[in-house]
Amino acid sequence: MQAREATMAKLMATASAQEAIESVIQRWEGAGVQTGSELKHLYREISALRIYEGVTEVQLLTY
């Protein structure tokens, strides 16, 4: 049961973080994806987190 709860928490956290980061990048337009930008760094990190410990789409199908 704990594994399922941990998976759901990871799924919600990464989805929320990605949505927030994408929203800010859209508002800042090109400034958000320039080399050396903190937003670019955050976007790359959240993308990796969505893959770490299982792909998000697989988690949705499994649970």
N, C-alpha and C positions, 0 to 999 in steps of 0.2 A: 504494500500500500504506500509506503514511503517513496518508493521509486516513481510511482505514478504521480504523486503529489509534486515531487521534485521536477518531473518532466513537465507538468502543467505550469509550474511556476517559471521554469526556464522559457517555455514557449510564450507565456504572457509577457515576461520581462523583455525578451528579445524583440518581440513583435511591437511592443509599445516603444521601445528605444528606437527601433528602425523607423517607425512612423514619425516620431518626433524629429529625428535627424533629417529625414527626407523632407519634412515640412519646412525646416529651417533652411535647408539647401535650396528649396524652391523659392523661398522668400528672398534669399540673398543672391539668387541667380548664379552667375558664373563665379562669383567670389567664394562660394562654398566649396568648389572643387579645384581651386588653384593649388599648385604644388606648394607644400608646406602649410596648408590651411589646417587648422584644428578640426574643422568639420570633415575634411577629407579623411583625416586620421580616424575620427570617430566612426565614419561610415565604413571604412575598411575593417575596423575592429568589430563592429556589430555584425558585419557580413560573416566574419570568421566565427563569431559566437553562435550564429544561427546554424552553422555546420557542425561545430564542436558538440560532441555527445549525441549525435544523431541529427539528420537533416529534418528541418521543421515540417516539411510535407509528410515525411514518413511518420513523425510523431502524431500528426493529425489523423492519419489513417489507422495507426495502431491503437490510440486511446480514444 
